[in-house]
């Protein structure tokens, strides 16, 4: 018996209508050279058991629709496609994500807003103001102008990867147009280190967004980062040169106390430039690092991190120089009159201009270069290099101090930070230790 041809819903409906009216309605033959008018919209093709359906809008777009539970509520989710096959694939994707509980409600949160929320949360948790300002600068320069307006739900790993490639190849082209590298070549791409810093801000911001159920996966997790080249080792002063610097500081009337505290404490220059007199304890001969000076706008800020808040001891000589320094500063205070910051306030700084305003980092740097030249010390040592010099002196030699103690002195968050920053110094110390071990082991054999 021949198999009956299956009827579509349209043909079944037409046949039923013909039987009801008793009149056969033949299908009209198409007229040559004409087209049948398209329907206003394609009815949804539903699947059984709540599996959704696909359809077509009046303007020709295809859609896939599925009802699912999102955030505890039933929602109708719609995805659009160019053709019927794309709509079927979109529906299948919706079904798969519903099965994996990966569906989220539509959200207009952008990348820029997500990063801003992350920074605000970190600031509320105690993030230092200088670090927060650095985050905001990274956002404004390297993220917001390019992908800041992209919705986080539309952001993909491929989009992030493409942006990082742009930064590596053209990231400097706009803000530094016309500038040249030292070798005369065009200055176009950012360094791998800068791109990695951008990633270290974007990845946790997107992770916070994922935890807030705005996205189901973090696209930044799948991005390949550029390889970080070897960081050049900063020039440092050896122990003898540090001694020369400490002795020469006494002769500098304006900056002498600053140089001596820099050598004796290993503090960051921003921490000393933001040091207030109320944080100097004459009885215990110590200073408390409780803040710092922002190098961009010379505003007082919190320390870099919680570990940076620390008490540092001073020598009797440093206390004497500080006392003489204060006498000279009192003369500046009297000359400036009421415009000078009130004594005992946060703005009453140990190292201030004659009018009481804070010194800038460049002023300290210029004075330091003059000091190095006058003492015959290497001119390639930066001001921050004094901090590295102090750390190197403490970590090496027969009287070397252990890493955790040095890390606490420097205000590092953990010993791992200290070990990472001064790995090259520790390698030299390990070489010395290995040589000493070899001498011990082979001493008896050499005697024979």
ABEGO torsion letter per residue (X at the ends): XBBBBBBBAAAAAAAAAAAAAGBBBBBBBBBBGBBBBBBABBBBBBBBGGAEBBBBBAAGBBBBBBBBBBGGBBBBBBBBBABAAAAAAAAAAAAAAAAAGABBBBBABBAAAAAAAAAAAAAAAGBBAAAAAAAAAAAAAAAAAAAAABBAAABBAAAAAAAAAAAAAAAAAAAABGBBBAAGBBBABBBAAAAAAAAAAAAAAAAAAAAAGABABBAAAABBBBBBBBBBBBBBBBAAAAAAAAAAAAABAAAAAAAAAAAAAGBBAAAAAABBAAABBAAAGBBBBABBBBAAAGBBBBBABAAABBBBBBBAAAAAAAAAAAAAAAAAAAAAEAABBBBGBAABBABBBAAGBBBBAAAAAAAAAAAAAAAGBBAABBAAAAAAAAAAAAABEAABBBAAAAAAAAGBABAAAAAAAAAAAAAAAAAAAAAAAAAAAAAAAAAX
